């Protein structure tokens, strides 16, 4: 039961969408925060807390990546035992709980400087920017793939 929950967690947060957990916050929230939060002092504090939140998310993603590698190693090892997997999963769950608590604390500290309406604007802008970037990457990959399909013409 715990193993299934953890695997689902890894798949959802560690492997989904080609991006890491927290990508929206770590890559796309800064610019909308700069333009949405009008009060300079609140904006500075919110951006400072965003940096702290980014660090916590980065640590979480490192831990998840390491955990996936460790889990993969145990799965591939013919000699691994259910006890080893249970021990690894228990450790991972405890560490992930700590990481999520830190992320939540830092998120709360950041949101203390942002109103609810501002937050909705920031998230909407960040998502729109992320979707535009993903669409550009997809179009570029499709052009590259199409170009590779075309036969090469060699001069005679």
C-alpha positions in Angstrom: 0.0 0.0 0.0 2.7 2.5 1.0 4.9 1.4 -1.9 2.0 2.0 -4.4 1.4 5.5 -2.9 5.1 6.3 -3.1 5.4 5.1 -6.7 2.4 7.2 -7.6 4.0 10.2 -5.8 7.3 9.7 -7.8 5.5 9.4 -11.1 3.3 12.4 -10.5 5.9 14.8 -9.0 9.2 13.3 -10.2 8.5 12.3 -13.7 5.4 14.1 -15.0 5.4 16.6 -17.9 9.1 16.6 -18.5 9.5 19.1 -15.7 10.3 19.0 -12.0 7.9 19.6 -9.1 7.5 23.4 -8.6 8.5 24.4 -12.1 5.7 27.0 -12.2 7.1 28.7 -9.1 10.8 28.3 -9.8 10.7 29.3 -13.5 7.7 31.5 -14.2 6.5 33.4 -11.1 9.2 36.0 -10.6 8.3 38.3 -13.5 4.6 38.4 -12.7 5.4 39.0 -9.0 7.5 42.0 -10.1 4.7 43.5 -12.1 1.7 42.5 -9.9 2.9 43.5 -6.4 2.8 47.3 -6.5 4.1 48.1 -3.0 7.9 48.0 -3.3 8.5 46.7 0.3 6.0 43.9 0.0 7.4 43.0 -3.5 10.9 42.9 -2.2 9.9 40.7 0.7 7.8 38.4 -1.5 10.7 38.0 -4.0 13.1 37.2 -1.1 10.7 34.6 0.1 10.3 33.2 -3.4 14.0 32.7 -3.6 13.9 30.8 -0.3 10.9 28.7 -1.6 12.9 28.0 -4.8 15.8 26.6 -2.7 13.4 24.3 -0.8 11.8 23.1 -4.0 15.2 22.5 -5.6 16.2 20.4 -2.5 13.0 18.4 -2.7 13.6 17.7 -6.4 17.2 16.6 -5.7 15.9 14.2 -3.0 13.2 12.8 -5.2 15.7 12.2 -8.0 18.0 10.5 -5.6 15.2 8.4 -4.2 14.1 7.3 -7.7 17.6 6.2 -8.5 17.8 4.3 -5.2 14.4 2.7 -5.8 15.3 1.8 -9.4 18.5 0.2 -8.1 16.6 -1.9 -5.7 14.0 -3.0 -8.3 16.8 -4.0 -10.7 18.7 -5.9 -8.0 17.6 -9.6 -8.1 18.8 -10.0 -4.5 16.9 -7.1 -3.0 14.4 -8.0 -0.4 10.9 -6.6 0.5 12.4 -5.5 3.8 15.0 -3.4 2.0 12.4 -1.8 -0.2 10.1 -1.1 2.9 13.0 0.4 4.7 13.9 2.6 1.8 10.3 3.7 1.3 9.9 4.5 5.0 13.0 6.7 4.9 11.8 8.4 1.7 8.4 9.1 3.2 9.9 10.7 6.3 12.3 12.8 4.3 9.6 13.9 1.8 7.3 14.9 4.7 10.1 17.1 6.1 10.8 18.6 2.7 7.1 19.3 2.1 6.8 21.0 5.5 9.7 23.3 4.7 8.1 24.1 1.3 4.8 24.9 2.9 6.4 27.1 5.5 8.3 29.1 2.9 5.3 29.3 0.7 3.3 30.7 3.6 6.0 33.2 4.3 5.9 34.4 0.7 2.1 34.6 0.6 2.2 36.8 3.7 3.3 39.6 1.4 0.8 38.9 -1.4 -2.9 39.5 -1.5 -5.3 36.8 -2.8 -6.1 38.7 -5.9 -2.4 39.4 -6.6 -1.7 35.7 -6.2 -4.4 34.7 -8.7 -2.9 37.2 -11.2 0.6 35.9 -10.6 -0.3 32.3 -11.1 -2.4 33.0 -14.2 0.4 35.0 -15.7 3.0 32.3 -14.8 0.8 29.5 -16.3 0.3 31.6 -19.5 4.0 32.1 -19.9 4.7 28.5 -19.2 2.1 27.3 -21.8 3.6 29.7 -24.4 7.1 28.4 -23.8 5.9 24.8 -24.0 4.1 25.5 -27.2 7.2 27.1 -28.7 9.3 24.1 -27.7 6.8 21.7 -29.1 6.7 23.6 -32.4 10.5 23.6 -32.6 10.7 19.9 -31.9 8.0 19.2 -34.6 9.9 21.4 -37.1 13.1 19.5 -36.3 11.4 16.2 -36.7 9.9 17.2 -40.0 13.2 18.4 -41.2 14.8 15.1 -40.3 12.2 13.2 -42.3 13.0 15.1 -45.5 15.4 13.3 -47.8 18.7 14.9 -48.2 19.6 16.3 -51.6 23.2 15.8 -52.7 24.7 17.8 -55.6 25.8 15.7 -58.6 
